[in-house]
Amino acid sequence: MRLVYLVVVMIMLLSGCGTSKQLLKSGTVVKELSEKDKFNFSYNLYDGNKFYLNGEYDQATNAFLACLKIDSTSSVAYYKLASIFLISKDLVLAEQYAKKAVMFNSENVWYQYLLGNLYAENKKFDEAIYVYKNLLKSNKNEIDYYLKLADIQMKANYLKQSLKTLNDIEKQFGVSDMISLEKHKIYLHQKKYKEALNELIILSEAFPKEPSYKRLIAEFYFKSNKIDEAILIYKKNIEDNAFDGYSHMGLAECYFTKGNKKDAIRELKLAFSSVEITSEIKVGLLVNLMQGISEDPVLETAVYELTEILVKKYPNDPDVNTIYADFLLKNNLLKDARVYLRKVINVRKDKYLVWEQLLLIENQFQDWNALYNESTEALEYFPNQSFLYFFNGFSAFQLNKYEEALKSFEFGFKLITKDDPLRKDYMTFLGECYYKLDKKSDAFKIFDDLLKEDVENVMVLNNYAYYLSLENKDLKRAAEMSLKTIIAEPNNPTYLDTYAWILFMQKNYKEALIYIEKTIQFDLDPSDVVIEHYGDILFFNDRIEDSIIQWNKAKLKGEGSGYLDEKIKQKKYIK
């Protein structure tokens, strides 16, 4: 099959291989190839085309260069190599090979077209213009040649020549938006504003049913500070088509410029309700409006209403839902904001800030299951974010999943720097996890390290002191740490209870009673453990009946230390 195809390739490409004796313009005589050379040439040409089509450009280059070793006058090989070098952005080499292709086959329009393009890319505008004018001599009906010529003339700043070429196109092919807008652009560059406007008018009159061309005239008036003229055109467009969203948007801009916010907002609402304008454009406009709302309550209300329109129109659009959630958050409507943030991540998993905001809301609601599940999912997409590891560990800790919590805290802690705002929180909960997992020496060490950095950290001071009291270890230090928390927050029942319990462990029962009664005073709903502590301290202050009453109250709340039944039964403190 391959040999049959090679014969076909030979027939198709023979004219480009330089096999017939003819005198070229350069004076070079094309040599006659032997049958063996013809076969080898076609073989390499076939391979080159195959590699080229497969995007294997290095192999294709080698194959076409092999063709040139056989026949150094092969225009097709030069053309193919020029195309490869154009793809690889080596424009200088591409131009050299394209020139060779044209030199050996000046009649091939594709070779000339490529060379003209390369001249233009290399900013050799005069050479490019010459090529395209030459192409037009052979085919005056090819509009692409005219357009290329006009474009290159414009890039070369030959504006008059470019205008002439565009006018020639218009005479031959009629009025079109492409040509009119190019002429409009040139006139603007030349500061010929009357002529620039006239081009838009001609275009609009040629296509009277196309509202976008009339809008171009309105935009021109707007940019020329002729706001009233622009308004008239936009209004006329809307009379013809009430659903012309872009005209409503243009009118809004005009009214804003005139300081007429009420009408501007009305037009924006109509524009946002339009199906013609894409959601991306509306979101972009909304973001621009949001930049000025902090000092403008009227605009803030309008932006909120516009966002509601978009939410109803595009209920699954992640950008729209993100903006709406942001508004809800600013108004402290956290429950509703959570709904829309979840909508966003259901569609777009790559919006990290949305994940972060959602987790903060879950934390505020103390929805530990949601916080755990969502932080776990977020880590699949952002495995290097210490914030996510912290909240994954924190939620696992709250759910008594201490092993999992420790893994998240340990890994996340490796990702943070010394000045990271989460560093102290990480160290705190690493210590808590170690303690819960009975790694008490590790817990106390990290608490010690943390207190060296933050000696007034009341949460750590309280917990560390309490853990030492439970171990009946270093009670003097425990009392000193706990007292600091009382001084910092004298009405905090948790800290008062800890201090009372440490005094109890030190057998300072009278002072312990003072602080446990303060605990009960400030704790609106004391736990079973706190009430049991109160009973224990009462017992050692020789108030046996009162202590039994408190133990019974504690029993109604929970299990406490686990000894409540025995204490009540035996009417005495049991350690």
Secondary structure, DSSP 8 states (H G I E B T S, - for coil): -HHHHHHHHHHHHGGGTT-S--B-TTS-B-----HHHHHHHHHHHHHHHHHHHTT-HHHHHHHHHHHHHH-TT-HHHHHHHHHHHHHTT-HHHHHHHHHHHHHH-TT-HHHHHHHHHHHHHTT-HHHHHHHHHHHHHH-TT-HHHHHHHHHHHHHTT-HHHHHHHHHHHHHHH---HHHHHHHHHHHHHTT-HHHHHHHHHHHHHHSTT-HHHHHHHHHHHHHTT-HHHHHHHHHHHHHH-TT-HHHHHHHHHHHHHTT-HHHHHHHHHHHHT-SSS-HHHHHHHHHHHHTTGGG-HHHHHHHHHHHHHHHHH-TT-HHHHHHHHHHHHHTT-HHHHHHHHHHHHHH-TT-HHHHHHHHHHHHHHT-HHHHHHHHHHHHHH-TT-HHHHHHHHHHHHHTT-HHHHHHHHHHHHHH--TT-TTHHHHHHHHHHHHHHTT-HHHHHHHHHHHHHH-TT-HHHHHHHHHHHHHTT--HHHHHHHHHHHHHH-TT-HHHHHHHHHHHHHTT-HHHHHHHHHHHHHH-SS--HHHHHHHHHHHHTTT-HHHHHHHHHHHHHH--TTTTHHHHHHHTS---
